[in-house]
Each structure stands twice: as C-alpha cells, then as structure tokens.
Amino acid sequence: MPHQTTITERGSFAIARCSCGWTGPARRSRDRARTDAQTHSPPLSVPSGA
C-alpha cells in the first residue's frame, strides 16, 4: 500500500503527515515540510528487469 502524505498547518508551522501514522517535524518552511514528506515516501519505481 503506498504512503499518502499531506502537509498540515498549525499556526506558522507546516507538518508533514502520512497515512501510515508517521509525522515529520514542525517546520516554519512549507517547502521543508514537503521535502520531509517526499523523503518519507519516495516515488514508486519499477524494479529493473521487470
């Protein structure tokens, strides 16, 4: 099952969250929160030789 990440805002902080229950650190930068989310759930790749 793929991870589904979202960015939520709480005051001046952005937080990356995932459907698996993972929560990233609170960030003042939305871009850093998005990077946290992308790092947690890398894009699915097709195995070589498939």
N, C-alpha and C positions, 0 to 999 in steps of 0.2 A: 504494500500500500504506500503510495507516495506521500511525502510530508507536504502539508499545506501550511505555508507560513503567511502571517499577516503582520502588519505594523499597527500598533495601537498607540494612541497618545494619551498621556496623563499629565496634564499641566503643560510644562515646557519640555517634557521628556517624551521620547519615542521609544517603544519597546517592541522587539520582535518576539512573536509567539508562534508556536507550531501546534498542529493538531495532535502531535504525539505527547504534548504536555511540556515540552521544552520552552523555556523563557530566556531570552537574552538579557543582557544588562541594559539598564535605562541609559539612554543616550540623549544628549541635547541636539545632536545632529540626526535628522531623519535619514540622511544618506548612510551614516554609520550603522543605523539600525537595519536598513535594507541590506547592507553588506553582511551584517551578522546573520540575517535570515538566509541569504544566498550561501554563506559558508556552512550553515547548518544543513541545508538541503540542496546539495549540488544538483545540476540538471542530470536527468537520466541519460545514460549513454548506452549505446548498443555494443555489446561485447564483440571484440574483433574475432573474425572467423564465423560470425553468425549468419 
